[in-house]
Amino acid sequence: MHLPRLLSASFLLLLPLPLLAATYTVGPSGRDYTQLSALVDDVDLEPGDVVLVDGDATYGGDIIVRGSDRGAPGNPVTFRWDRSVGSTRPVLQGGSHTIKFQQSNHVVFEGFDVRGGKSSCLFSEAHDVTVRDTIIRDCPSHGILGADNNSGSFTLEYSEVYNSGAGTHRHPIYMQSDQVAYPGSVFLMRFNYVHSGNGGSLLKNRHERALIHYNWFEGSAYQELELIGPDCETQQPGWSPGLRREDVDLVGNVIVHTSNWRNAIRAGGDLNGRNQGRLRMVNNTILFTRPGAANAVLVQLGQGSVEMHNNVVYQTGAGAAPNILRVHEASEVKTPYCAPTGREPWSSGRKVAGSNNWVQDSAALVPAELANTYRGTDPGLENIARWKLRPLATSALLAAGNPSPAAPAGFPFPSPLPLPQFDAPQRVKMAIGAEVARGSGTGIAVGAFESSADGGAPVR
């Protein structure tokens, strides 16, 4: 039986109204709170709430945003620099973890300068966290750290990370997801400038699915990218090595390798975990600027497959002879600490495919599976010494890319970004909205950039 229209309206008036989102202010004086840590300790933030923090000021670390301070899907809690107050970003400094998202799901963190955390500058133990337009720097341990447990999707965009990491186990960016608590989560990294690592790899990734698009990586202590599987010693009950496959879509990035370490990218596994997943590389520029042995990609301990289209690999200097795909055979590695304990480089046999990559004449270990490989002595970039990596008007890279890279039979990448839509940043932190669209002329160039003539204007 339907209620009369008037009765229905009267009934609805008796229902509790949703709480209105609130705005809180933080600043040295005249604000709701003088410290961000005091606000999150005192207030349970609700979906839609906004915290505005004054610039031109420094705030203490050990800021813990807890599970009682969480948003909702599509309606996050937002922490943001109030750009109307102060010409410089608010600095969050010191502490063990300078700021920690502790099961505070659905959060946006935008516009800050975070530095000095003894264990990490930013620690995410949460799901659906977005870090945007932020500087992470001068971190004596990890810069950005994703927890082994209770972590899910994480977005990092328009940000800069530098002078972070230490030794072999602490990294400027170290991401992992909890595959039991948040299956299907995604790590999206785009439009970032990550450089000058003090230890570890610029990005160590153990996440279930990583979409790494349009970034500039330069100057790691070890490899720029380490793309491996979950740490098998730290997972929740119910996890097993075969639960999820860790896939990486690497599109439109610049990777500049300067250290004595041989590898720009290492994929597959370390002694704690293997990804058994698919690595897809499209329109990346990989540049080695120091002499000696160099591996664009090193595969070891359980890689599922490698797919490469429209990439440039180049090493400067006399005697340059970079390896395109080096494989550590089982005899070259130790036995993993936990199952699976096999030492084979591929999880189920070698699977390699790709097309239209440019390598120099002296390059070695160029996979025979790659179709239409271009070779030359020089890729024709504008000015490598000044880090201008757009192709010249005379470059063989122009319009030489495969405009429709085919998914390999037997190991297609699930729902990839087909081709880059934007150029990578040009060795600088990119402002929101400053991304440059790739031109749509006669064809796509090989590498991370179109030429100056073909490149678009910043998107507004």
N, C-alpha and C positions, 0 to 999 in steps of 0.2 A: 504494500500500500504506500503511495506517495504522500508525503506531508504537504499540506497547502503551502503555496509560495510564501505567504506572510509568516506562517509558523516556521518554515525553514529558515527564513531570514532572522527571526527572533532567536531560534536555536543557535545559529551561527554566532550571534552576538555574545552568547554565554561561553564560547570557547576561548581558551587563553590565547592572547596575541603573541606572535613571535617577538623575541627581544630585538630591539634595534641595535645595529652595530654601533660601537663606540669608537671614539678617537682619543688616544692618550698622547701626551707630549713629554719629552725628555730633553733636558737642557741644563746648563750650569745655573740658571736662575729664572724665576718667573714661569716655571713649567710644573706639570703634575709631579714629576720625579727628577732628581738630579742624576740618577744612575739607572741604566737600563736593567741591571741586575736586580735592583730594588723593585722596579715595576713588575718584572715577571715573577718575583717572589711574592708580591703582595696581591696581584690581580690574576684571576683566572680568565684568560682571554678567550673570546668566543668567535665563531665564524663571522667573517666580515669586519672584525675589529682592525683598526689601523693604529700603529705606533709610529709617531713622527719624532725623529731625533735631530736636534740642532747640530749643524756643522760648526767648524772652527772650535772644536772642543774634543778632549780625550776622556774616554770612559773606561772604567776598570773591567777586567776580564772575569772569568769564572761565571759567565752568564749562562744559566741553565733554563732553557725553555722546555717545560715539562708537558706531560700528557694532558694536564689540565688546561694547557694553553694551545688548543688545537683548533684548526678550521674544519671545513667540510669540503667534499669534492666540488670544485668550481667556486668555492666561497672561502678563500684562505684567510688566515691571520697574516697581516702584512706589517713588516718592519721596514721603515723607509727613511732615508735622509730627507729632512725637510729643507728642500733647496732654497726656500725663501729666507732661511736663516743660516748665514755663514757661507763663505765662498769656497771653503774646503770641506771635504767629507768628514763626518764624524769618525773618529778613531776609536776602535775598541782594542785594548792592549793588555797583554799579560795574562796571568792565570795559568791553570793547568790546561784546560781547553778554553780558549778565549770566549767562544760561544759554542754551546752544545744544544742541539735539537734532540731532546730525549723523549722519543715516542710522541712528539708534538707534530702529528701529521698535518699535511695541507698548510704549508707555511711558505711565504715569500719574504726574501731578505734582499734588500736592494739599496745600493748606493753607499756602502760602508768601506772603510779602510781598516782591515783586521790584521793584527800583527802580534808577535811575541809569545804566543801560547806555548808552554813548555812541552806539552804532549801533542797538541794540535792547535791550529788557529781556528778551524771550524770543523766540528765533529757532528756528523749526521747519523743519528740512531732513530730514524723516522722515515715515513713514506710520503711522497709527493712534496718534496722540498725543492724550491726554486731559489737559486742564488744568482742575482742579476746585477750587472754594472757595479761590481765590487772588486776591490784590490785586496789580495791575500799576499802578505809579504813578510820577510824577516822572521820566519817561523823556524826555531831551532830543531824542530822535529817535523812531523807531518804538517803540510799546509792545510789541505782539505782531506778529511778522513771519513770514509763510510764504514759503519760498524758491520761486523760479521752477522750479528743478530738484530732483528727488529728494524732493518733498513730496507727501503723499497725504491721507488722511482726517485730520481734526482736529476734536476736540470741545472746546468752551469752555462751562463751565457753573458756575452759582452763584458767579460771580466779579465783581470790580469793576475797571474800568480808568479811570484819570483822570490829568489833568495830564501828558499825553503828546502827541507829535506836534510838528512844526515846519514852518513855511513851507507850501508847496503840495504837497510830495512826500513828506512823512513823516507817518504817520498813527498814531493810537492803536491801531488794528487794521488790518493789511494782509494779506489772505489770498489765496493762489494755490495751485493744484495742478499737478503735472506730469502732463499727460494722456498722455504717452508711457509713463512708468514706472509710473503708477498710474491707469489708466483706470477710471472708475466710482467714484472716491473722493468723499467727502462731507464738507462742512464743516457741523457741527451746532453751533448757538449757541443756548443756552437759559438762562433764569433769570439773566441778567446785568444789571448796572447799569453803563453806559458813559457817561461825562459829562466835561464841562470839558476839551474838547480844546484844546491849544495850537497846533495846526496841522493841515492836511489835513482829511480826513473821519473821523468817528468810526469808521466801518467802510468801508474800501475793499476790495471783494471781486472777485476775478478767478477764483474757484474754479469747478470744473466743475459742482458741484451744491451749493447752499447752502440749508440748512433753518434759518431764523432765526425762532425761536419764543420768545415770552414774555420779552422784554427791555425795559428802559427806556433809551432813548437821549436824551441832552440836552446841548446846548451845544457843538456842533461849530464849528470856525473856518470851515468851508465847509459842505457838506451833511452831514447825519447819516449817510446811506447812499449809497455810490457803487457801483453794481452793473454792472460792465462785463466785458469779455472779457480773455483772456490778453494779456500784454505780448508782442507779436509779435517783438520784437527779442531776446528772451532764451530762446526755447524750444529744446528738444533737437532733433537731427536726426530727421526723421520726422514732425514736427508740421506741421500746416497749419491755416489759419483755419477750414476746414470739418471738422476732425477731430472736435470735440465742440461741443455746444451748451451754453451756461452758463445753467442755470435757477436761479431763486430762489423759494422758498416762504416768504413773509413773513406770519406768523400770530401774532396776539395781542400785538403790540408797542405800546409808547408811544414816540412820536417827538416830542420837543419841540425846536422850532427857534427859536433866540434871536439868531443872528448877522445881520449885514447882507446876507449871501449869500442869494440868493432861494430856493434849492432845499432842500427837506428830503430828497428822494431824487432822484438822477440815475441813469438806467438806459440801457443801450445800449452806448455805447463812448466812449473818448477817442481821441486821435490815434494811440495805440499798439495798441489792440485793441477789438473789439466782441464782445458776447456772443451775438448772434443767437438769444437764448434767450427763455424764457417767465418772466415775472414774475407771480406770483400773490399777491395781497394780500387777506387775510381778517381781519376783526375787529381792525384796528389803530386806534389813536387818534393822529391827527396834529394837533399843536397849535403854532400860531405865536403867540409872545408878544411880538413886536415889530412896529411899523408898517411899512408899505411893501409893495412888490410881493413876492408869495410864490407859489411853485410847490410843490404837494404832491409831484407827480412830474414830472420833466423827462425827456423821451425825446429821444435824439439818436444818430446814427451807428450804426445797426444793431441796434435792439431787435427781438426776434421777435414778442412779443405782451405785452399787459397785461390782467390779469383782476383785478377788484376786487369784493369782496362785504363787506357789513357793516362798512365803515370809517366813521370820523368824521373830518372835516376842519374845523377851526375856527381862526379868527384873532381874537385879542382886540383891543380898541381901536377908536377912531373911524376910519371910512374903510376898514375891513377888507373885502377882496375877493380872497380867495385863489383862484389858479388850481388846478383839480383835476388836469388833465393838460395840460401845456404841451409842445408839440412843436417842437424846433429843426429847421426845414426845411434842406434842403441849402445854400441860399443863406446861411444864418446860421453855418455852421461852416467850418473850414479843411479842406484835403485831408489825410487820414491819412498818416502817415509810411511805412506799409508796407501791402501788400495785405490785404484788398481796399480800394481807395482811393476807393470811392464814398462820397458824403456824405449819402446818403439816411437819414432817421431810422429807417425800418423796414427790416428785412433782406429782407422779401418782401411789402411792402404793409402798410397799417395793419390791425392785428388787436387789437380792444378788446372786452371783454365784462365783465358783472358785474351786481350786483343789490343792492338794499337798503342803499345808502350814505346817510349823512346829511351834507349840506352846508348852509352858511348861505345865506340868501336872496341875499346879495350875491356869492356865489361865481361865478367865471367859468370858462370852458373846461371846463364839465361835459360829459363825453362823452355824445353822444346814444345810444351803444350801451348805456349803463347803464340797466337796468330798475328801476322802482319806487324812484326816488331821492327821499329825504325832504329837505325844506327847512324852515328855521326861522331865527329870530333868535338862539337860544341852545340848545345841546344839553342843558342841564339837568344839568351836572356839579356835584358836591358843593361844591367850593370851589377854583377854579382858582388863585387867589392863594396858596393854601396847598398847592397841588399835590395836592389830593384830587380824583381824576378819576373816581371811581365815579359812575354816574348816580343822581340823586335818585329818590325814589319817584314823583315827578311827571314824570320825564323821558320825552320821546317816544322815547328810545332803547330803553326796556325792552320786551322780547319783540318787537322790531321787526326783528330780524335774520332772514335767510333760513336756516332750519334745515337745508336740503339744497341748498347751492349747486351748480348744475349745471355740469359741465365744458363749456366752449364747443365747439361743433362745429368741427372743423378745427384746433384748437390746444389740446387738453386738456393739463393739467399732469400729468406722470407721477407716480403714487403720492404724492399730496399728503396733508397732514394735513387731513382734511375740515373740521373746526371746532376751535377752541381748547378744550382740556380744563381749562386753568388760567388764572387771572388773571396779568397781568404783575407784576413786582416794583413796589413803590410807592416809588420814588425812594430806594432803599436797597439795599445788598448783601443778597442773599437767602441765608440759611443753608440747608444741605442739609436737605431735608425740610420746609421752611417754605412750600412752594408751596401756593397756595389753589385748590382745585378750583372750577370754575364750577358754579353751581347748575343743576339739571335741571328747573326749574319749568315754566311754561307756554310758554317759548320763550327763545331766546338773545337777549341784548341786542346792539345795535350797539356796536362799539368793543371796547377791550381789557379791560373790566371788567364784571362784573355789579354790581347795586346791593348795598349792605350787607345788605339783607334777603335777597337771592337768592344771595349769594356763600357758598361753603362754608367750612369750617374748614381750617386748615393740615393737609396730608397728613402722617401720621406712619407 
